[in-house]
Amino acid sequence: MPHSGVVPSPRWSVRALGVVRLLWMAGFLVGTTTHVVDLVLGGLDVYAGHPAGVRAFWVALTVVDPLVVTLLLWRRRAGVVLGVVVMVADVAVNGSVVAATGDGLAALVPQSLFGAFVVLTARPLAAWFRESRPHGGPDGA
């Protein structure tokens, strides 16, 4: 039987992993859109009521979120790693803002659910990217 080079995880089909990748990309595009709209409407001072590190982090997501999407589109494992790091940091930062100010809880709930989805699906997605790389090609890192 011919081998396509794509070996799905015993618990994950190629189709399911494709859907996971699309959901990740959609989630990070929502993040990108949110931060772009914030910056367009409020300028660089849009997050002025927050500490400098928080403001810098949120502005940086305007670049980092679409980088994650691009890496996922290219099936790079670095996109999976970066996506996990971004979501863990984003939930932590936004959770601390909610704890300190009481603002943003409505946004933190779906973001936390997406973050949990990212963390729970990262390993099979990274394995799929590794397994789907052509022989002799880049390793997807």
Residue, then its C-alpha position, 0 to 999 in steps of 0.5 A: m500500500p502506498h505511503s503518503g508520508v502522513v502518519p496520523s496519531p492513533r487518536w487523531s485523524v489527518r482530517a481532525l488535525g487539519v480542523v485543529r490547525l484551522l481553529w488555531m489559525a482562526g483564534f490567532l486571527v481573532g487576536t490579531t484583529t482585536h489588537v489591530v482594531d484597538l490600535v487603529l481606534g485608540g492609537l499607541d496610547v490605547y492601553a494607557g491605563h495599564p502598566a508599560g509591560v502589559r501595554a508592550f505585550w498587547v501591542a506586540l501581539t499585533v505582530v506575534d499573533p499573525l506570525v503564529v498563523t503564518l508558521l501554522l500555515w507553513r506547518r512549522r512546529a515553531g508555530v505550535v510552540l509559539g502559539v502555546v507560549v503566546m496563549v499561556a502568557d496572554v491568559a496570564v497577563n489578562g488574568s492578572v489585569v482582571a484580578a487587579t482591575g476587575d475589567g475584562l472578565a468577559a473576554l478572559v473566559p473565551q480566551s482561557l477556553f481557547g488557551a486550554f484548547v491550544v495547550l491540549t492539542a499542541r502535542p498532536l499538532a506538532a507531531w503531525f507537522r513533524e510527520s508530514r514533512p517531506h523526506g529530506g526537507p526541513d524538519g518543521a522546526 
